[in-house]
Amino acid sequence: MKKLLLSLTVVTSVLGSVTAQNADYKKRPAIGIHFITNDFVTPQRIKETSLTDVLKDKQWAKFGEMDYGFGISYLKGLSNKIDFSTTLGVSFLSYPLKDNPSNGDDGALLEWDAMVRAKMTSDKYWVSPYISAGIGASKWRGYYGAIIPVGLGIQVNFFDEAFLLLETQYRTGITSTTSNHFFNSLGIAGNIGKPKEEKVVPQPPLPMVALDEDKDGVVDSLDACPTVPGLPALQGCPDRDGDGIADKDDKCPDTPGIAKYQGCPIPDTDGDGINDEEDKCPTVAGVAKYEGCPIPDRDNDGVNDDEDRCPDIAGPADNGGCPKLETSKFNAAAVQFVTGSATLTAAAKRELDKAARILNEQYPTVNVEIAGHTDNTGSAPFNQKLSEKRAAAVKTYLVKKKVSADRLTAVGFGQDQPIGDNKSASGKAQNRRVEFKVSQ
């Protein structure tokens, strides 16, 4: 039985795949009524002997050994040669259950199936043989079951409106509440609903022959450049640079531009790479950060604000744009200490008095980093601490002279940043120093 099912499935698939589809011959929805017979006798005899013996001994069930009923079906074409059908049949019989084959009480047998039919020919022809396969369910009294029906049939077509259907199926029971049997039906089905009307697409009028001298697809009557091939979007005129402006209206036909500048690019008068529409200084070269303007120099000291540590106070470039206290009659080299200590000398205090006046009167807004340095006499850790103490001593003295502590930072660098040769006395003297670095 499994081989029969497999064969029918393969045949159905092949027929469906090789059939040319044409909507003209796809079956419309139809309703059918059927006279049916159920043959449980022949499958039982085949099971007890063999199909060969049943055919040889003419043991196929007679009509009197079958059970009768009726059914109603619904059919619909899936393609020219593939139809879907579903049938509900009812018969009154004593159902031979697998667990109780001799049950003698009659009852209503309801069987439902859903089938796919593969026809050898479409409904274009009067006669169409077909094979079918599907699934189904049954109910007899309180017993519910499942079946697999496969079958052979023939369809007779009456003017595409009604069909005579003759079919025999072998229904295999796949639950303990169903039995194998032959199901035979003779019925007639008729279409329901109105046939789908084909839409008539009106034929477009024949185009009039128009002249197109430059062969650009734009007729001469609509072509603004009838002798030169061009683009339909530009009324038949060419656009060499592809900027959407016809060459005849483009002052820069070989360079893409915009309509505002008659096809030319947005100008950059000062050549700084920022076009004039975005350049706040269009006649002076600048940078993008300042919207096309030069980097500002608020204090006009020649050091632009991006590099100027004191952008609001003029100072030389070699001091980062900040003023040097030394240029105001202050001598940083005179700031000295008692040997080996952080005690300021009297001369150093007099010099720091000058620094305090300069910071309070001349540059009241600048900040100063006080950096202490030593020579290499003694150990590096000792010199580091000594340099820090000396820088702190200078800061303390300046604060006493009314310079705000917030403006002063004291740091020590020990012997790590010499400016002279520590092998000579003069070099060591240069290295024992306090530097004043101004910033804003």
C-alpha positions, 0 to 999 in steps of 0.5 A: 500500500505504501508503494501505491501511495508513493507512486500516486504522489510522484505521478501527481507531482510530475503532472502538476510540474509539467502542465502549462498554466492557462487561467482560461481552463482553471475550474471555477468553484463548484458544488457536487452531490454524489451516490456513494458505496463503501466496500469493506469486503474486498480489502478483507478478502485481499488481506486473507488471501491476496489480490491475485487470488481475489481477481482469479476467483472473482471474489471482488465484492458484489453490489449487494455486499457493499454499503450505500450512502450519499455525499456533497462536495466542493471543487475548485481549480488550483491550476489548469490540471490541478483541482482541489476537492473536499467531500462529506459522505454519510452511509448507514452501516455496521462498521468493521472496526479493526479491534472488533471486525464483526460488530453487528450494529448499524450506525451513521458513518461520516467520512470527510476528505480533502483531496488534490486531483491531477488531471491528464487534460484540462477542462478544455476537453470533454473527458479528463481522467485523473488521479487523486490523493489526500487526507481524511477523517471519519466518525462512526457512533463514538469512534473517531479516526483518520484515513488516507484516501488515494484514487482514480477517476474520470471527469466528463465536462458539460459545456464548462458549467457542469461535470459528471464525476466517477471515482474509486478510492482506496481508503487506508485506515491509519488509526485503530478506529478505522478500517481499509475499504474501497470508496466509490462515488458517482456524482454531478457538480455544477459551477457556482458564481459568475465567471470572471470577466476578462478585462479588455485593455484598449489598444493605444492609438497609433502614434503620429510620426514626428520629426526628430532631426538629432535622433535624441528622442525629443521631437523637433517641435518640443526640442530646444536644441533640435540639431544637437542630441540632448536629454529629454529632461532638458528639452533635448539640449546637451549637458556636458558636465552633468549638473542639470543645466543645459550647455546653452545656459551654462557659463561653465559647461565643462565644470559642474555648478549650480543654477544660482551661479549660471552653472558655475561652482560656488566661488571661493574669492580668497582661495582658502578652500571655503566657498564664499557662501560659507565664508565670513571673510570671503576676501581674506584667506582663513580657516574652517574653524573660524568660518573662513576668517584668519585665526584672530590675534586679539592683542595684536602681538603677532601670535594668533590666539590659538597659540597665544598663552596670553591672547589679551596681553601682548607678548613676544612669540618666544614666550608664547605671546605672553609678556616677560617680567624681565622686560619690565626692569625685573632681573630673575637672575638676581633672585638668589638664596642663602647657600643650601637653603630656601632663605631669600637673600636681601638682594632677592627680596628687593628684586621680588619687590619689583616683580610684585609691583609689575604683577599688581600694576602692569599685569594684574590679570596674568598668572605666573608659574614659579619654577625652582631649579638647582645645580647637581651639587648633592643628591637628586632627591635633596635638590628636588626638595630644595627646588620646591622649597625655593619656589614656594619661598618666592610665592610666599614672598610675593603673596606678602606683597599683595599678589593674589595666591590664585595667580601663582603656582610654585613647582620644583624641577631639581637638577633635571633641567640645567641650562649651563654646564654643571662642571664649571662654577659659572654653569652651576650658577646658571642652573641655580635659578628661579624662572617666571613663566607668564600665562593668562 
